[in-house]
Amino acid sequence: MSLTLRHIEVIRAVLQEGSVTGAARLLAVSQPALSRTLKNAESRIGMLLFERRSGRMSPTPEALTLQRDIERVYREIEAVERTSGDLRNLRGGRLSVACNPSVASTLVATVLGQSAALAPDARVSIQTALNYEVVELVRTRSADIGYAWDVPRLSEMVATEIGRSRLVCLLPPGHALAARKSVSAKDLHGVPLISFSSTLPIGFETESAFAEAGATRRIGIEVGQTFVAAALVRAGAGIAIVDQLSIRALADDLVVRPLLPRRVVRLYAITRPERPSLLARQFAERIAQLAREVVR
């Protein structure tokens, strides 16, 4: 029969105190109860662990050999206790977040920058991916929580809308349209744009705005990431239609104008059905709060 944690606790106490009396006092139990547990432990492993000499409990060589492993077990138990305490007090733990680059460089960056106090000893992993990849990373447990635009509804996942970001026109300084308060799809009829494929949320909503305005969207350069679109506008390659949130950290030197007709993309927090960790819930709450303030 194998030893229980209680057996190991008693053996360790006797090793530390050198007597049954001291060990019983350390563990706050009676001497007879401790002696019975010690004898049961010796019976289970089939060897003598202590010899009584002049009122002291002298460990046998076998007990001293076991002592190394016993102390290792206790170090691991203490590590578990520290970790559980850190998790309970939001000091430690691990959090994996999947999101597209624009959300990573805006909402996620801001929350982590403001919340180094979120969990001082936590380890946060950020994975940037396309929208459909974000959903898959959460579904396969490669990420605890994900953020993506206009995700499809999946029965095995939970997708919660936390904000909306309107489409805007991104122009270089000095462009003829920069003097306007807004830019209509009609203004861009037939103009070669830096734009997204209609298979992506921003591209789909852009196409919808042009259709409503009776204009033709012409893609001069097709992109899949907002930071690439901003870089191309900055380099003089044209004008782009992007979402307002995504260019918060990218367009300080560019001109941003609302696109008409108004179109938005919806930002979703994606989780699995089971209850997330305390750290993940705290992080999600702060992201949602920030999204309510800046994604409209």
Secondary structure as a PSIPRED ss2 file (coil, helix, strand):
# PSIPRED VFORMAT (PSIPRED V4.0)

   1 M C   1.000  0.000  0.000
   2 S C   1.000  0.000  0.000
   3 L C   1.000  0.000  0.000
   4 T C   1.000  0.000  0.000
   5 L H   0.000  1.000  0.000
   6 R H   0.000  1.000  0.000
   7 H H   0.000  1.000  0.000
   8 I H   0.000  1.000  0.000
   9 E H   0.000  1.000  0.000
  10 V H   0.000  1.000  0.000
  11 I H   0.000  1.000  0.000
  12 R H   0.000  1.000  0.000
  13 A H   0.000  1.000  0.000
  14 V H   0.000  1.000  0.000
  15 L H   0.000  1.000  0.000
  16 Q H   0.000  1.000  0.000
  17 E H   0.000  1.000  0.000
  18 G C   1.000  0.000  0.000
  19 S C   1.000  0.000  0.000
  20 V H   0.000  1.000  0.000
  21 T H   0.000  1.000  0.000
  22 G H   0.000  1.000  0.000
  23 A H   0.000  1.000  0.000
  24 A H   0.000  1.000  0.000
  25 R H   0.000  1.000  0.000
  26 L H   0.000  1.000  0.000
  27 L H   0.000  1.000  0.000
  28 A C   1.000  0.000  0.000
  29 V C   1.000  0.000  0.000
  30 S C   1.000  0.000  0.000
  31 Q H   0.000  1.000  0.000
  32 P H   0.000  1.000  0.000
  33 A H   0.000  1.000  0.000
  34 L H   0.000  1.000  0.000
  35 S H   0.000  1.000  0.000
  36 R H   0.000  1.000  0.000
  37 T H   0.000  1.000  0.000
  38 L H   0.000  1.000  0.000
  39 K H   0.000  1.000  0.000
  40 N H   0.000  1.000  0.000
  41 A H   0.000  1.000  0.000
  42 E H   0.000  1.000  0.000
  43 S H   0.000  1.000  0.000
  44 R H   0.000  1.000  0.000
  45 I H   0.000  1.000  0.000
  46 G C   1.000  0.000  0.000
  47 M C   1.000  0.000  0.000
  48 L C   1.000  0.000  0.000
  49 L C   1.000  0.000  0.000
  50 F E   0.000  0.000  1.000
  51 E E   0.000  0.000  1.000
  52 R E   0.000  0.000  1.000
  53 R E   0.000  0.000  1.000
  54 S C   1.000  0.000  0.000
  55 G C   1.000  0.000  0.000
  56 R E   0.000  0.000  1.000
  57 M E   0.000  0.000  1.000
  58 S E   0.000  0.000  1.000
  59 P E   0.000  0.000  1.000
  60 T C   1.000  0.000  0.000
  61 P H   0.000  1.000  0.000
  62 E H   0.000  1.000  0.000
  63 A H   0.000  1.000  0.000
  64 L H   0.000  1.000  0.000
  65 T H   0.000  1.000  0.000
  66 L H   0.000  1.000  0.000
  67 Q H   0.000  1.000  0.000
  68 R H   0.000  1.000  0.000
  69 D H   0.000  1.000  0.000
  70 I H   0.000  1.000  0.000
  71 E H   0.000  1.000  0.000
  72 R H   0.000  1.000  0.000
  73 V H   0.000  1.000  0.000
  74 Y H   0.000  1.000  0.000
  75 R H   0.000  1.000  0.000
  76 E H   0.000  1.000  0.000
  77 I H   0.000  1.000  0.000
  78 E H   0.000  1.000  0.000
  79 A H   0.000  1.000  0.000
  80 V H   0.000  1.000  0.000
  81 E H   0.000  1.000  0.000
  82 R H   0.000  1.000  0.000
  83 T H   0.000  1.000  0.000
  84 S H   0.000  1.000  0.000
  85 G H   0.000  1.000  0.000
  86 D H   0.000  1.000  0.000
  87 L H   0.000  1.000  0.000
  88 R H   0.000  1.000  0.000
  89 N C   1.000  0.000  0.000
  90 L C   1.000  0.000  0.000
  91 R C   1.000  0.000  0.000
  92 G C   1.000  0.000  0.000
  93 G C   1.000  0.000  0.000
  94 R E   0.000  0.000  1.000
  95 L E   0.000  0.000  1.000
  96 S E   0.000  0.000  1.000
  97 V E   0.000  0.000  1.000
  98 A E   0.000  0.000  1.000
  99 C E   0.000  0.000  1.000
 100 N C   1.000  0.000  0.000
 101 P H   0.000  1.000  0.000
 102 S H   0.000  1.000  0.000
 103 V H   0.000  1.000  0.000
 104 A H   0.000  1.000  0.000
 105 S H   0.000  1.000  0.000
 106 T H   0.000  1.000  0.000
 107 L H   0.000  1.000  0.000
 108 V H   0.000  1.000  0.000
 109 A H   0.000  1.000  0.000
 110 T H   0.000  1.000  0.000
 111 V H   0.000  1.000  0.000
 112 L H   0.000  1.000  0.000
 113 G H   0.000  1.000  0.000
 114 Q H   0.000  1.000  0.000
 115 S C   1.000  0.000  0.000
 116 A C   1.000  0.000  0.000
 117 A C   1.000  0.000  0.000
 118 L C   1.000  0.000  0.000
 119 A C   1.000  0.000  0.000
 120 P C   1.000  0.000  0.000
 121 D C   1.000  0.000  0.000
 122 A C   1.000  0.000  0.000
 123 R E   0.000  0.000  1.000
 124 V E   0.000  0.000  1.000
 125 S E   0.000  0.000  1.000
 126 I E   0.000  0.000  1.000
 127 Q E   0.000  0.000  1.000
 128 T E   0.000  0.000  1.000
 129 A C   1.000  0.000  0.000
 130 L C   1.000  0.000  0.000
 131 N H   0.000  1.000  0.000
 132 Y H   0.000  1.000  0.000
 133 E H   0.000  1.000  0.000
 134 V H   0.000  1.000  0.000
 135 V H   0.000  1.000  0.000
 136 E H   0.000  1.000  0.000
 137 L H   0.000  1.000  0.000
 138 V H   0.000  1.000  0.000
 139 R H   0.000  1.000  0.000
 140 T C   1.000  0.000  0.000
 141 R C   1.000  0.000  0.000
 142 S C   1.000  0.000  0.000
 143 A C   1.000  0.000  0.000
 144 D C   1.000  0.000  0.000
 145 I E   0.000  0.000  1.000
 146 G E   0.000  0.000  1.000
 147 Y E   0.000  0.000  1.000
 148 A E   0.000  0.000  1.000
 149 W E   0.000  0.000  1.000
 150 D C   1.000  0.000  0.000
 151 V C   1.000  0.000  0.000
 152 P C   1.000  0.000  0.000
 153 R C   1.000  0.000  0.000
 154 L C   1.000  0.000  0.000
 155 S C   1.000  0.000  0.000
 156 E C   1.000  0.000  0.000
 157 M C   1.000  0.000  0.000
 158 V E   0.000  0.000  1.000
 159 A E   0.000  0.000  1.000
 160 T E   0.000  0.000  1.000
 161 E E   0.000  0.000  1.000
 162 I E   0.000  0.000  1.000
 163 G E   0.000  0.000  1.000
 164 R E   0.000  0.000  1.000
 165 S E   0.000  0.000  1.000
 166 R E   0.000  0.000  1.000
 167 L E   0.000  0.000  1.000
 168 V E   0.000  0.000  1.000
 169 C E   0.000  0.000  1.000
 170 L E   0.000  0.000  1.000
 171 L E   0.000  0.000  1.000
 172 P C   1.000  0.000  0.000
 173 P C   1.000  0.000  0.000
 174 G C   1.000  0.000  0.000
 175 H C   1.000  0.000  0.000
 176 A H   0.000  1.000  0.000
 177 L H   0.000  1.000  0.000
 178 A H   0.000  1.000  0.000
 179 A H   0.000  1.000  0.000
 180 R C   1.000  0.000  0.000
 181 K C   1.000  0.000  0.000
 182 S C   1.000  0.000  0.000
 183 V E   0.000  0.000  1.000
 184 S E   0.000  0.000  1.000
 185 A H   0.000  1.000  0.000
 186 K H   0.000  1.000  0.000
 187 D H   0.000  1.000  0.000
 188 L H   0.000  1.000  0.000
 189 H C   1.000  0.000  0.000
 190 G C   1.000  0.000  0.000
 191 V C   1.000  0.000  0.000
 192 P E   0.000  0.000  1.000
 193 L E   0.000  0.000  1.000
 194 I E   0.000  0.000  1.000
 195 S E   0.000  0.000  1.000
 196 F E   0.000  0.000  1.000
 197 S C   1.000  0.000  0.000
 198 S C   1.000  0.000  0.000
 199 T C   1.000  0.000  0.000
 200 L C   1.000  0.000  0.000
 201 P H   0.000  1.000  0.000
 202 I H   0.000  1.000  0.000
 203 G H   0.000  1.000  0.000
 204 F H   0.000  1.000  0.000
 205 E H   0.000  1.000  0.000
 206 T H   0.000  1.000  0.000
 207 E H   0.000  1.000  0.000
 208 S H   0.000  1.000  0.000
 209 A H   0.000  1.000  0.000
 210 F H   0.000  1.000  0.000
 211 A H   0.000  1.000  0.000
 212 E H   0.000  1.000  0.000
 213 A H   0.000  1.000  0.000
 214 G C   1.000  0.000  0.000
 215 A C   1.000  0.000  0.000
 216 T C   1.000  0.000  0.000
 217 R C   1.000  0.000  0.000
 218 R E   0.000  0.000  1.000
 219 I E   0.000  0.000  1.000
 220 G E   0.000  0.000  1.000
 221 I E   0.000  0.000  1.000
 222 E E   0.000  0.000  1.000
 223 V E   0.000  0.000  1.000
 224 G C   1.000  0.000  0.000
 225 Q C   1.000  0.000  0.000
 226 T H   0.000  1.000  0.000
 227 F H   0.000  1.000  0.000
 228 V H   0.000  1.000  0.000
 229 A H   0.000  1.000  0.000
 230 A H   0.000  1.000  0.000
 231 A H   0.000  1.000  0.000
 232 L H   0.000  1.000  0.000
 233 V H   0.000  1.000  0.000
 234 R H   0.000  1.000  0.000
 235 A C   1.000  0.000  0.000
 236 G C   1.000  0.000  0.000
 237 A C   1.000  0.000  0.000
 238 G C   1.000  0.000  0.000
 239 I C   1.000  0.000  0.000
 240 A E   0.000  0.000  1.000
 241 I E   0.000  0.000  1.000
 242 V E   0.000  0.000  1.000
 243 D E   0.000  0.000  1.000
 244 Q C   1.000  0.000  0.000
 245 L C   1.000  0.000  0.000
 246 S C   1.000  0.000  0.000
 247 I C   1.000  0.000  0.000
 248 R C   1.000  0.000  0.000
 249 A C   1.000  0.000  0.000
 250 L C   1.000  0.000  0.000
 251 A C   1.000  0.000  0.000
 252 D C   1.000  0.000  0.000
 253 D C   1.000  0.000  0.000
 254 L C   1.000  0.000  0.000
 255 V E   0.000  0.000  1.000
 256 V E   0.000  0.000  1.000
 257 R E   0.000  0.000  1.000
 258 P E   0.000  0.000  1.000
 259 L E   0.000  0.000  1.000
 260 L E   0.000  0.000  1.000
 261 P C   1.000  0.000  0.000
 262 R C   1.000  0.000  0.000
 263 R C   1.000  0.000  0.000
 264 V E   0.000  0.000  1.000
 265 V E   0.000  0.000  1.000
 266 R E   0.000  0.000  1.000
 267 L E   0.000  0.000  1.000
 268 Y E   0.000  0.000  1.000
 269 A E   0.000  0.000  1.000
 270 I E   0.000  0.000  1.000
 271 T E   0.000  0.000  1.000
 272 R C   1.000  0.000  0.000
 273 P C   1.000  0.000  0.000
 274 E C   1.000  0.000  0.000
 275 R C   1.000  0.000  0.000
 276 P C   1.000  0.000  0.000
 277 S C   1.000  0.000  0.000
 278 L H   0.000  1.000  0.000
 279 L H   0.000  1.000  0.000
 280 A H   0.000  1.000  0.000
 281 R H   0.000  1.000  0.000
 282 Q H   0.000  1.000  0.000
 283 F H   0.000  1.000  0.000
 284 A H   0.000  1.000  0.000
 285 E H   0.000  1.000  0.000
 286 R H   0.000  1.000  0.000
 287 I H   0.000  1.000  0.000
 288 A H   0.000  1.000  0.000
 289 Q H   0.000  1.000  0.000
 290 L H   0.000  1.000  0.000
 291 A H   0.000  1.000  0.000
 292 R H   0.000  1.000  0.000
 293 E H   0.000  1.000  0.000
 294 V H   0.000  1.000  0.000
 295 V C   1.000  0.000  0.000
 296 R C   1.000  0.000  0.000
